[in-house]
Amino acid sequence: MTFEDALAKMEESVDKLRNPGTTLAESITSFEDGMKSYQLCMDLLHSAEQKIEIFRRSEQEDRKEDMR
């Protein structure tokens, strides 16, 4: 699942939770689904952040080598 898909699913869960016609059982299920989507989003963001950091460090090392 992509970040955008997980974010959309999380937004759907929030919409269900905001709906006054949602039952308690549906609310609990929506909350659980939303938390799973949230965790997936956070994992994907963390992974992207690590890739950016690796790239940034690689670029810094390349610049250091060019200065030598």
VONUDO-397641 format. One record per residue (C-alpha): x, y, z; residue in three letters; residue number from 0. Coordinates in steps of 0.25 Angstrom, whole numbers, plus 5000, padded with zeros to 4 digits. Each point is the difference from the previous one (the first is absolute). Example, Ala and Ser with C-alpha at 12.3 -4.5 7.8 and 13.67 -1.06 7.14 Angstrom:
! residues 2
+------+------+------+------+-----+
|    x |    y |    z | code | pos |
+------+------+------+------+-----+
| 5049 | 4982 | 5031 |  ALA |   0 |
| 5006 | 5014 | 4998 |  SER |   1 |
+------+------+------+------+-----+
! end
This chain:
! residues 68
+------+------+------+------+-----+
|    x |    y |    z | code | pos |
+------+------+------+------+-----+
| 5000 | 5000 | 5000 |  MET |   0 |
| 5005 | 5014 | 4997 |  THR |   1 |
| 5001 | 5011 | 5009 |  PHE |   2 |
| 4989 | 5007 | 4993 |  GLU |   3 |
| 4991 | 4988 | 5001 |  ASP |   4 |
| 5003 | 4999 | 5015 |  ALA |   5 |
| 4997 | 5014 | 5002 |  LEU |   6 |
| 4987 | 4999 | 4992 |  ALA |   7 |
| 4996 | 4988 | 5009 |  LYS |   8 |
| 5003 | 5008 | 5012 |  MET |   9 |
| 4992 | 5012 | 4996 |  GLU |  10 |
| 4988 | 4990 | 4997 |  GLU |  11 |
| 5001 | 4995 | 5014 |  SER |  12 |
| 5000 | 5014 | 5006 |  VAL |  13 |
| 4988 | 5003 | 4992 |  ASP |  14 |
| 4993 | 4988 | 5005 |  LYS |  15 |
| 5003 | 5004 | 5014 |  LEU |  16 |
| 4995 | 5014 | 4998 |  ARG |  17 |
| 4987 | 4995 | 4995 |  ASN |  18 |
| 4989 | 5000 | 5011 |  PRO |  19 |
| 4993 | 4988 | 4994 |  GLY |  20 |
| 5012 | 4991 | 5002 |  THR |  21 |
| 4998 | 4989 | 5011 |  THR |  22 |
| 5009 | 4998 | 5011 |  LEU |  23 |
| 5005 | 4987 | 4993 |  ALA |  24 |
| 5002 | 5007 | 4987 |  GLU |  25 |
| 5007 | 5011 | 5007 |  SER |  26 |
| 5010 | 4990 | 5007 |  ILE |  27 |
| 5002 | 4993 | 4986 |  THR |  28 |
| 5003 | 5013 | 4994 |  SER |  29 |
| 5009 | 5004 | 5011 |  PHE |  30 |
| 5008 | 4987 | 4999 |  GLU |  31 |
| 5001 | 5002 | 4984 |  ASP |  32 |
| 5004 | 5014 | 5001 |  GLY |  33 |
| 5011 | 4997 | 5010 |  MET |  34 |
| 5005 | 4989 | 4991 |  LYS |  35 |
| 5000 | 5010 | 4988 |  SER |  36 |
| 5007 | 5010 | 5009 |  TYR |  37 |
| 5011 | 4990 | 5004 |  GLN |  38 |
| 5002 | 4997 | 4985 |  LEU |  39 |
| 5001 | 5014 | 4997 |  CYS |  40 |
| 5010 | 5002 | 5011 |  MET |  41 |
| 5008 | 4988 | 4995 |  ASP |  42 |
| 5000 | 5005 | 4986 |  LEU |  43 |
| 5005 | 5014 | 5004 |  LEU |  44 |
| 5011 | 4994 | 5009 |  HIS |  45 |
| 5005 | 4992 | 4988 |  SER |  46 |
| 5000 | 5012 | 4991 |  ALA |  47 |
| 5007 | 5008 | 5011 |  GLU |  48 |
| 5011 | 4989 | 5001 |  GLN |  49 |
| 5002 | 5000 | 4985 |  LYS |  50 |
| 5001 | 5015 | 4999 |  ILE |  51 |
| 5010 | 5000 | 5011 |  GLU |  52 |
| 5008 | 4989 | 4993 |  ILE |  53 |
| 5000 | 5008 | 4988 |  PHE |  54 |
| 5004 | 5013 | 5007 |  ARG |  55 |
| 5012 | 4993 | 5007 |  ARG |  56 |
| 5004 | 4995 | 4986 |  SER |  57 |
| 5000 | 5013 | 4994 |  GLU |  58 |
| 5008 | 5006 | 5012 |  GLN |  59 |
| 5010 | 4989 | 4998 |  GLU |  60 |
| 5001 | 5003 | 4985 |  ASP |  61 |
| 5002 | 5015 | 5003 |  ARG |  62 |
| 5011 | 4997 | 5010 |  LYS |  63 |
| 5007 | 4991 | 4990 |  GLU |  64 |
| 4999 | 5010 | 4989 |  ASP |  65 |
| 5007 | 5010 | 5009 |  MET |  66 |
| 5012 | 4991 | 5002 |  ARG |  67 |
+------+------+------+------+-----+
! end
